[in-house]
């Protein structure tokens, strides 16, 4: 017997189709949602997120402080990040491979985490030194593993749930994070570890010195003079020797201007009279940061620097300064003379750049202006360079949008409220909007902002019109699809109520009595 067609059995499938299509179109609408629209998460995802946030973290040592309730400061947020990275490493129940992977993640905390790392190391510094000694004693007895990777050796110990093991693991992991971060401030936190727990970590720090490299030099110079113990001072001196930075002349041979400025500052902090001549050689350097650091460092020496200052003044001016001038007066006159000569050179280069701009060589003008601003970032006439930066950016905007965006931003920084502020701001907003489109983010807000800043920006108007047309087309498709879905739902309902057929019963024939045969 054939089963009759029942329209009701197709209803769930049709409704599911309608709902799925509606969800897909909703996702399309979300891609072109205007800026500022709140993101809506599904109840399921919100629930999952809540469960994840509520899940307890692995056990951490008691020396890590608890977070306070309420809004977090930047430091508190960074502390939470550090603690979350350390927790799997310090979980004695975790597999060794997982703990080593956690140690790698700790290394990636970065230079922004240095204040939080320093705070946690300060707490670890107050930990149980006797327990740390016991760990190192066990390592020495355990086949000499201490000579290898300290962190791995501790993880190989039979028990790592004690305060000594946890203090050791956390200290080593955070020290490696400081090395990986490559910042001078991080080096200052790192150098302090040389005096922690009776110097037990010095061999580990010694292995890390060359990896830290130049950023460690200022901190080691300061520690060589002012470390808490004679052993730590001696260790810092040995590390400088290992880096080839024992003398002042060697210490300033670094690649980074930021590190050089810190080295000069360290000369001033440690009052190294042997460094005075080296410092004087940087008081007229083109780099503002280095020049400022050199002059500040020289001021800390007071009268001890007067002979080198008088010598520099005589060499520059051609005559000796008056005998009545003290070190401060000689320095003031020396710096004024240096600045005058340097400014004359800068202004000459500026005029050459302006001449190139007038001739239409915007690329050549920008190259000269970059040199001018590198030597004198706060030059009074710096706004005269804006026109060349804008013209060059407009030249390359289509072919090299990223480079053009950098030029526009430089122009804005040079003259944020000048006559070209609207044009420059509009160009920046437009190019940022184009960057968003390249990443698949169709955000009309950037192009609207570009038109607010520069109403005559033709490209921004074209992009905005295109986005709005695309949005209208998608909304029209949604309306058509919704109408079709409604018609389909009505049709299905009609079929349910009026289109169903009833099964017809088989007709019954007359009852026939079959006589039984005899003998049956």
RAMO-V322201 format. One record per backbone hydrogen bond with DSSP energy under -0.5 kcal/mol. NH is the residue of the N-H (numbers start at 0). CO is the residue of the C=O. E is the energy in kcal/mol with one decimal. If there is no record, write none. Layout:
nh=NH co=CO e=E
nh=NH co=CO e=E
//
This chain:
nh=3 co=1 e=-0.5
nh=6 co=4 e=-0.6
nh=8 co=5 e=-1.5
nh=9 co=6 e=-1.9
nh=10 co=7 e=-1.0
nh=11 co=7 e=-0.5
nh=13 co=9 e=-2.0
nh=14 co=10 e=-2.5
nh=15 co=11 e=-2.4
nh=16 co=12 e=-1.9
nh=17 co=13 e=-2.2
nh=18 co=14 e=-2.6
nh=19 co=15 e=-2.4
nh=20 co=16 e=-2.3
nh=21 co=17 e=-2.3
nh=22 co=18 e=-2.2
nh=23 co=19 e=-2.0
nh=24 co=20 e=-2.3
nh=25 co=21 e=-1.9
nh=26 co=22 e=-1.7
nh=27 co=23 e=-1.6
nh=28 co=24 e=-2.1
nh=29 co=25 e=-1.9
nh=30 co=26 e=-1.3
nh=31 co=27 e=-0.7
nh=31 co=28 e=-0.8
nh=32 co=29 e=-1.2
nh=36 co=33 e=-1.7
nh=40 co=38 e=-0.5
nh=45 co=41 e=-2.6
nh=46 co=42 e=-2.5
nh=47 co=43 e=-2.6
nh=48 co=44 e=-2.8
nh=49 co=45 e=-2.5
nh=50 co=46 e=-2.4
nh=51 co=47 e=-2.4
nh=52 co=48 e=-2.5
nh=53 co=49 e=-1.8
nh=54 co=50 e=-1.3
nh=63 co=60 e=-1.9
nh=64 co=62 e=-0.6
nh=76 co=72 e=-2.5
nh=77 co=73 e=-2.2
nh=78 co=74 e=-2.7
nh=79 co=75 e=-2.2
nh=80 co=76 e=-1.8
nh=81 co=77 e=-2.4
nh=82 co=78 e=-2.8
nh=83 co=79 e=-2.4
nh=84 co=80 e=-1.9
nh=85 co=81 e=-2.2
nh=86 co=82 e=-2.2
nh=87 co=83 e=-0.7
nh=88 co=84 e=-0.5
nh=89 co=85 e=-2.0
nh=90 co=86 e=-0.5
nh=90 co=87 e=-0.7
nh=91 co=89 e=-1.0
nh=93 co=90 e=-1.7
nh=98 co=94 e=-2.0
nh=99 co=95 e=-2.5
nh=100 co=96 e=-2.0
nh=101 co=97 e=-2.0
nh=102 co=98 e=-2.0
nh=103 co=99 e=-1.7
nh=104 co=100 e=-1.7
nh=105 co=101 e=-2.1
nh=106 co=102 e=-1.7
nh=107 co=103 e=-0.8
nh=107 co=104 e=-0.6
nh=108 co=105 e=-1.7
nh=109 co=106 e=-0.6
nh=112 co=109 e=-1.3
nh=113 co=110 e=-1.6
nh=116 co=112 e=-2.9
nh=117 co=113 e=-3.0
nh=118 co=114 e=-1.8
nh=119 co=115 e=-2.4
nh=120 co=116 e=-2.6
nh=121 co=117 e=-1.9
nh=122 co=118 e=-1.5
nh=123 co=119 e=-2.4
nh=124 co=120 e=-2.1
nh=125 co=121 e=-0.7
nh=125 co=122 e=-0.8
nh=126 co=123 e=-1.8
nh=128 co=126 e=-1.0
nh=131 co=127 e=-1.7
nh=132 co=128 e=-2.6
nh=133 co=129 e=-1.9
nh=134 co=130 e=-1.7
nh=135 co=131 e=-2.3
nh=136 co=132 e=-2.4
nh=137 co=133 e=-2.2
nh=138 co=134 e=-2.1
nh=139 co=135 e=-2.2
nh=140 co=136 e=-1.7
nh=141 co=137 e=-0.8
nh=141 co=138 e=-0.6
nh=142 co=140 e=-1.0
nh=143 co=138 e=-0.5
nh=143 co=139 e=-0.5
nh=144 co=138 e=-0.7
nh=144 co=141 e=-0.9
nh=145 co=138 e=-0.6
nh=146 co=143 e=-1.6
nh=147 co=144 e=-1.9
nh=149 co=147 e=-0.6
nh=152 co=148 e=-2.3
nh=153 co=149 e=-2.2
nh=154 co=150 e=-2.0
nh=155 co=151 e=-1.3
nh=156 co=153 e=-1.5
nh=165 co=161 e=-2.1
nh=166 co=162 e=-2.4
nh=167 co=163 e=-2.1
nh=168 co=164 e=-2.8
nh=169 co=165 e=-2.6
nh=170 co=166 e=-2.3
nh=171 co=167 e=-2.6
nh=172 co=168 e=-2.4
nh=173 co=169 e=-2.4
nh=174 co=170 e=-2.3
nh=175 co=171 e=-2.1
nh=176 co=172 e=-1.6
nh=177 co=173 e=-1.9
nh=178 co=174 e=-2.0
nh=179 co=175 e=-2.5
nh=180 co=176 e=-1.8
nh=181 co=177 e=-1.1
nh=181 co=178 e=-0.6
nh=182 co=177 e=-0.6
nh=186 co=182 e=-1.9
nh=187 co=183 e=-1.7
nh=188 co=184 e=-1.5
nh=189 co=185 e=-2.3
nh=190 co=186 e=-2.9
nh=191 co=187 e=-1.2
nh=192 co=188 e=-0.6
nh=192 co=189 e=-1.2
nh=193 co=190 e=-1.8
nh=194 co=191 e=-1.6
nh=195 co=192 e=-1.1
nh=197 co=194 e=-0.6
nh=198 co=195 e=-1.0
nh=199 co=195 e=-0.7
nh=199 co=196 e=-1.4
nh=200 co=195 e=-0.6
nh=201 co=198 e=-1.5
nh=204 co=200 e=-2.4
nh=205 co=201 e=-2.8
nh=206 co=202 e=-1.7
nh=207 co=203 e=-0.9
nh=207 co=204 e=-0.5
nh=208 co=204 e=-0.9
nh=208 co=205 e=-0.7
nh=209 co=205 e=-0.5
nh=211 co=207 e=-2.0
nh=212 co=208 e=-2.5
nh=214 co=211 e=-0.7
nh=215 co=212 e=-1.7
nh=216 co=213 e=-2.0
nh=218 co=214 e=-0.5
nh=219 co=215 e=-2.5
nh=220 co=216 e=-2.5
nh=221 co=217 e=-2.2
nh=222 co=218 e=-2.4
nh=223 co=219 e=-2.4
nh=224 co=220 e=-0.9
nh=225 co=221 e=-2.8
nh=226 co=222 e=-2.0
nh=232 co=228 e=-2.0
nh=233 co=229 e=-2.5
nh=234 co=230 e=-2.4
nh=235 co=231 e=-2.3
nh=236 co=232 e=-2.1
nh=237 co=233 e=-2.1
nh=238 co=234 e=-2.0
nh=239 co=235 e=-1.9
nh=240 co=236 e=-2.0
nh=241 co=237 e=-2.2
nh=242 co=238 e=-1.7
nh=243 co=239 e=-0.5
nh=243 co=240 e=-1.1
nh=244 co=239 e=-3.0
nh=250 co=246 e=-2.4
nh=251 co=247 e=-1.5
nh=252 co=249 e=-1.4
nh=253 co=251 e=-1.9
nh=259 co=255 e=-2.3
nh=260 co=256 e=-2.4
nh=261 co=257 e=-1.7
nh=262 co=258 e=-2.4
nh=263 co=259 e=-2.4
nh=264 co=260 e=-2.1
nh=265 co=261 e=-2.2
nh=266 co=262 e=-1.7
nh=267 co=263 e=-1.5
nh=268 co=264 e=-2.2
nh=269 co=265 e=-2.3
nh=270 co=266 e=-0.9
nh=271 co=266 e=-1.4
nh=272 co=270 e=-1.1
nh=274 co=271 e=-2.3
nh=275 co=272 e=-1.3
nh=278 co=274 e=-2.6
nh=279 co=275 e=-2.5
nh=280 co=276 e=-1.1
nh=281 co=278 e=-2.1
nh=282 co=279 e=-1.2
nh=284 co=281 e=-1.3
nh=287 co=285 e=-0.5
nh=287 co=373 e=-0.5
nh=290 co=286 e=-2.9
nh=291 co=287 e=-2.8
nh=292 co=288 e=-1.9
nh=293 co=289 e=-2.5
nh=294 co=290 e=-2.2
nh=295 co=291 e=-2.3
nh=296 co=292 e=-2.5
nh=297 co=293 e=-2.4
nh=298 co=294 e=-1.6
nh=299 co=295 e=-0.8
nh=299 co=296 e=-0.8
nh=300 co=297 e=-1.2
nh=301 co=298 e=-0.9
nh=303 co=300 e=-1.9
nh=304 co=301 e=-1.5
nh=305 co=302 e=-1.5
nh=308 co=304 e=-2.2
nh=309 co=305 e=-2.8
nh=310 co=306 e=-2.0
nh=311 co=307 e=-2.2
nh=312 co=308 e=-2.4
nh=313 co=309 e=-2.4
nh=314 co=310 e=-2.1
nh=315 co=311 e=-1.7
nh=316 co=312 e=-3.0
nh=317 co=313 e=-2.0
nh=324 co=321 e=-1.5
nh=329 co=325 e=-2.5
nh=330 co=326 e=-2.5
nh=331 co=327 e=-2.1
nh=332 co=328 e=-2.4
nh=333 co=329 e=-2.6
nh=334 co=330 e=-2.7
nh=335 co=331 e=-2.0
nh=336 co=332 e=-2.1
nh=337 co=333 e=-2.5
nh=338 co=334 e=-2.9
nh=339 co=335 e=-2.0
nh=340 co=336 e=-2.1
nh=341 co=337 e=-2.9
nh=342 co=338 e=-2.6
nh=343 co=339 e=-2.0
nh=344 co=340 e=-1.7
nh=345 co=341 e=-2.2
nh=346 co=342 e=-3.0
nh=347 co=343 e=-1.8
nh=348 co=344 e=-2.0
nh=349 co=345 e=-2.4
nh=350 co=346 e=-2.4
nh=351 co=347 e=-1.8
nh=352 co=348 e=-2.0
nh=353 co=349 e=-2.4
nh=354 co=350 e=-2.0
nh=355 co=351 e=-1.9
nh=356 co=352 e=-2.3
nh=357 co=353 e=-2.2
nh=358 co=354 e=-1.5
nh=359 co=356 e=-1.5
nh=360 co=355 e=-2.4
nh=361 co=359 e=-1.5
nh=364 co=360 e=-2.1
nh=365 co=361 e=-2.4
nh=366 co=362 e=-1.9
nh=367 co=363 e=-1.8
nh=368 co=364 e=-2.6
nh=369 co=365 e=-2.4
nh=370 co=366 e=-1.3
nh=371 co=367 e=-2.1
nh=372 co=368 e=-2.8
nh=373 co=369 e=-1.7
nh=374 co=370 e=-1.6
nh=375 co=371 e=-2.5
nh=378 co=375 e=-1.6
nh=381 co=378 e=-1.7
nh=383 co=380 e=-1.7
nh=384 co=381 e=-1.7
nh=385 co=382 e=-1.2
nh=388 co=384 e=-1.6
nh=389 co=385 e=-2.5
nh=390 co=386 e=-2.5
nh=391 co=387 e=-2.5
nh=392 co=388 e=-2.1
nh=393 co=389 e=-2.3
nh=394 co=390 e=-1.6
nh=395 co=391 e=-1.5
nh=396 co=392 e=-0.7
nh=399 co=395 e=-3.4
nh=403 co=399 e=-2.4
nh=404 co=400 e=-2.5
nh=405 co=401 e=-1.8
nh=406 co=402 e=-1.8
nh=407 co=403 e=-2.5
nh=408 co=404 e=-2.3
nh=409 co=405 e=-1.9
nh=410 co=406 e=-2.4
nh=411 co=407 e=-2.3
nh=412 co=408 e=-2.2
nh=413 co=409 e=-2.0
nh=414 co=410 e=-1.7
nh=417 co=414 e=-1.3
nh=420 co=417 e=-1.7
nh=423 co=419 e=-2.8
nh=424 co=420 e=-2.8
nh=425 co=421 e=-2.6
nh=426 co=422 e=-2.2
nh=427 co=423 e=-2.3
nh=428 co=424 e=-2.5
nh=429 co=425 e=-2.5
nh=430 co=426 e=-2.5
nh=431 co=427 e=-2.3
nh=432 co=428 e=-2.2
nh=433 co=429 e=-2.2
nh=434 co=430 e=-2.0
nh=435 co=431 e=-1.9
nh=436 co=432 e=-2.0
nh=437 co=433 e=-2.1
nh=438 co=434 e=-1.1
nh=438 co=435 e=-0.5
nh=439 co=436 e=-1.6
nh=440 co=435 e=-3.2
nh=441 co=30 e=-0.8
nh=441 co=439 e=-0.7
nh=442 co=440 e=-1.6
nh=443 co=441 e=-0.7
nh=445 co=442 e=-0.6
nh=447 co=443 e=-2.1
nh=448 co=444 e=-2.5
nh=449 co=445 e=-1.9
nh=450 co=446 e=-1.8
nh=451 co=447 e=-1.9
nh=452 co=448 e=-2.1
nh=453 co=449 e=-2.7
nh=456 co=453 e=-2.3
nh=457 co=455 e=-0.9
nh=460 co=456 e=-1.6
nh=461 co=457 e=-2.1
nh=462 co=458 e=-2.3
nh=463 co=459 e=-2.4
nh=464 co=460 e=-2.5
nh=465 co=461 e=-2.1
nh=466 co=462 e=-2.5
nh=467 co=463 e=-2.5
nh=468 co=464 e=-2.2
nh=469 co=465 e=-2.4
nh=470 co=466 e=-2.3
nh=471 co=467 e=-2.3
nh=472 co=468 e=-2.4
nh=473 co=469 e=-2.2
nh=474 co=470 e=-2.4
nh=475 co=471 e=-2.4
nh=476 co=472 e=-2.2
nh=477 co=473 e=-2.2
nh=478 co=474 e=-2.3
nh=479 co=475 e=-2.6
nh=480 co=476 e=-2.7
nh=481 co=477 e=-2.7
nh=482 co=478 e=-2.4
nh=483 co=479 e=-2.5
nh=484 co=480 e=-2.6
nh=485 co=481 e=-2.3
nh=486 co=482 e=-2.4
nh=487 co=483 e=-2.5
nh=488 co=484 e=-2.6
nh=489 co=485 e=-2.4
nh=490 co=486 e=-2.7
nh=491 co=487 e=-2.4
nh=492 co=488 e=-2.3
nh=493 co=489 e=-2.6
nh=494 co=490 e=-2.3
nh=495 co=491 e=-2.1
nh=496 co=492 e=-2.3
nh=497 co=493 e=-3.1
nh=498 co=493 e=-0.9
nh=498 co=494 e=-0.8
nh=508 co=506 e=-0.5
nh=512 co=510 e=-0.6
nh=513 co=511 e=-0.7
nh=514 co=512 e=-0.7
nh=519 co=516 e=-2.2
//
